[in-house]
Amino acid sequence: MDMMRDDGRSGHGAAADDANVRIRIGIVDNDPYAVAVLSTMIARMDVRFDVVWTCELGAVAISRCLNRAQRPDVLVTDMSMNDVPGTEVCRAIRVKRADVGVVGVTSYAVGSFLDEAVRCGMQALVGKTDLAGMAVAIRRAARGLATNGADGMDGAGDSGTDDSGAVRFLDAAEAHTLLEDTSYDAGRGALSPKERDVLRLYADGLTTREIADRLGVGVPTVATFERRALAKLGARSRAHAISICVRRHVF
């Protein structure tokens, strides 16, 4: 997603496609020593990496990422913090913004945080000692891109699965679409706008791939919208869900 930021700076596409454009990075970790070490290591990884601020509270990181004057291209967040977990830091940002890439880092086993890191809209999760993987993840996140195993890292994730069943991270824009839609709440059982759109497009005869292209998301995300819609409607199948929507004049 190549967008113009509301603070006048170019969005994800320009930040990483131009080798001369610096990548603005924010870091949050509740350990002051870890903050200092991460800041030094990241600044040395790539001449384009510019650590513009660090903080020790997740709430402060959220506030800065939502502030047009302080918003970085990439936030590097520790997963285990005292005030707000890294996953909730990411979720709070991702519901509101698609133009901040989020990379989670941890001193613990990556697998213990993987599923939730995917669900909250992160673009990657790496161990703090995996410096090469961290550099790759930051470069890609600056473009709004997810980093999964095939992209040069071990152990990655998404809000959907690939053909092999492996969980995979989503790009920032698609994760934003999912989480923004999930935040919609019009009462128990009410379909969100995207859930309704997916069922309507299936009713119009479109295939899953055609719906994904129409909505500008991936096939796994379409499957997530459909799965959520069926659960809310108590439907046994897609056809049953569409029938319920027609009877209720949902579309």
Secondary structure, 3 states (H helix, E strand, C coil): CCCECCCCCECHHHHHHCCCCCEEEEEECCCHHHHHHHHHHHHHHCCCEEEEEEECCHHHHHHHHCCCCCCCCEEEEECCCCCCCHHHHHHHHHHHCCCCEEEEEECCCHHHCHHHHHHCCCCEEEECCCHHHHHHHHHHHCCCCCCCHHHCCCCCCCCEECCCCCEECCCHHHHHHHHHHHCCCCCCCCCCHHHHHHHHHHHCCCCHHHHHHHHCCCHHHHHHHHHHHHHHHCCCCHHHHHHHHHHCCCC
